[in-house]
Amino acid sequence: MRIVPALLGALALAGAVAALTYRSPPGAAPQPEAAAPAPVDLGPEIAAFYRDRGFQPLWVSGSALRPEAHQLLRILERSPWLTRELLAAVRAAGDGDPHRLTRADLLLTQAYVDYFRHHLRPPRQREMRYIDAGLAPEEPSATQLLEEAAQAPSLAAHLQALERINPVYDGLRRGLAAYRSRWSALPQAALPAAPSPALLRRRLGLAAGAPDHEVAAVLREFQAVHGLGQSGRADPPTLAALNAGARHFEQLIEANLERARAIPPRPDGRYILVDTASARLWMVEDGRLTGSMRVVVGKPAMATPAMAGLVRYAVLNPYWNLPPDLVRERARSVVRRGPGALAAERLEILSDWTPQARPLSAAAVDWRGVAAGRRYVNLRQRPGPRNMMGAIKFMMPNDIGIYLHDTPFRELFARADRRLSSGCVRLQDAPRLAHWLFRGRVPHPSGAPEQRADLPEAVPVYIAYLTALPSRGSVVFASDAYRRDQALLAQLARVESARRP
């Protein structure tokens, strides 16, 4: 549908062509008639938006563009939507001519819709599995964006809020700019295995006569950003990262920006973010990080999946139901040492994993068959100080048995590599998370096992895999322990190649 800026007071609809009326404020002097500018091609949703609001402009107040129009132009900087046509229309509207103001209004609206539909889109390649409906991000429609803009108490605040997606995405955007300014701006020449001092200084952007302590300081800064040991020396891992080139790391940040899009904008919501690459958890409320802690996540052979679900309740004094691989391991212990191996761990034997499971005696079980995977039983550990679940676990019902839980093994959180579990997420400070989830009113357990305590409201949990994270205005890279980066980079490269003309 083509909307053509119209003369004052004129409104004509003919076929697929609609004319937009710019209405001068009451008492304003009539404006001289000007030649109609070239037509503006807009979609039916934008046309319907203007029609439904009586053809009133969005970005014009009185006989001038609103300050929010210039705020939008700043947002559009360095984007494909800041076109020469739009800039020319905004400049031309500076004389207050109603036709030119109308044209600028239309082009601003089109750019607003196009930019924010792209900015708020879901990731191109989905690594995350969404267990519960409503947790996945969705691309907003033009109608939704326009209605929100028109109804916003403050258009300026609305634009500012739309720019934010989530703390990780927003921080990575800033971090990518900082990375380009700091590390991509350096010479990118490859270094040999034993570079001369002159070559190393040149690669680090230092003067030829820079003292050794300056070289060491820049190397430590580079190592900190790139997730390397901060030796201050050009060791083999550091040389490998330098020779990978800045573009490689820019692409990693861009790939993690795509991963961060899997977490939808929730400016007024609460959610938990778990990052399995850095083995950390954050509590997020109203778009702000309100707390964090270390976690233990799945070992590479049993990687914690990227998934999103709703924590609906906690279990106090939980049992620990052993996963099948550990059941087989314990069965081999019984074959070697006898049933006492189970008693030492306070393990009970059940016929299966259902609520109707029957208790079994050790003598009734074919342990060699269980060890070989031909027979199946459920082993569960009774609650207690050494129970693997600790005192509480947080349940987000799902078909793959992933949840967050306490643990008695506090020493594991001091380790740099915390990929040690069978897939679930162990919490460094489960009581603090419980206090946050229950809004300060944590239920007190009785002595009974497996006590269910429903949360005041379900809270989303996003378990992501982020090998680049924002840090102090820049980024820090984590190791790709789950070996997922290359597949994502290849997928994004294919998408980008398909988009090129």
Salt bridges, closest charged atoms under 4 A:
ASP41 OD1 - ARG2 NE 2.87
GLU68 OE1 - ARG66 NE 3.36
GLU77 OE1 - ARG78 NH1 4.00
GLU85 OE2 - ARG103 NH2 2.72
ASP95 OD2 - ARG100 NH1 2.29
GLU127 OE1 - ARG259 NE 2.72
ASP132 OD1 - ARG312 NH2 2.78
GLU139 OE2 - ARG117 NH2 2.95
GLU163 OE2 - HIS119 NE2 3.81
GLU163 OE1 - ARG173 NH1 3.64
ASP212 OD1 - ARG201 NH2 2.71
GLU221 OE1 - ARG182 NH2 3.09
GLU250 OE1 - ARG180 NE 3.45
GLU250 OE1 - ARG247 NH1 3.01
GLU254 OE2 - ARG180 NH2 3.05
GLU254 OE2 - ARG247 NH1 3.18
GLU258 OE2 - ARG121 NH2 2.70
GLU258 OE2 - ARG124 NH1 3.66
GLU258 OE2 - ARG261 NE 3.49
GLU285 OE2 - ARG270 NE 3.33
GLU285 OE2 - ARG439 NH1 3.91
GLU329 OE2 - ARG330 NH1 3.04
GLU345 OE2 - ARG330 NE 2.72
GLU348 OE1 - ARG380 NE 2.81
GLU348 OE2 - ARG382 NH1 3.77
ASP366 OD2 - ARG375 NE 3.98
ASP399 OD2 - ARG129 NH2 2.83
ASP406 OD1 - ARG410 NH1 3.44
ASP417 OD1 - ARG419 NE 3.28
ASP429 OD2 - ARG432 NE 3.09
ASP454 OD1 - ARG452 NE 2.79
GLU457 OE2 - ARG270 NH1 3.30
GLU457 OE2 - ARG439 NE 3.07
ASP485 OD1 - ARG259 NH1 2.79
GLU496 OE1 - ARG499 NH1 3.66
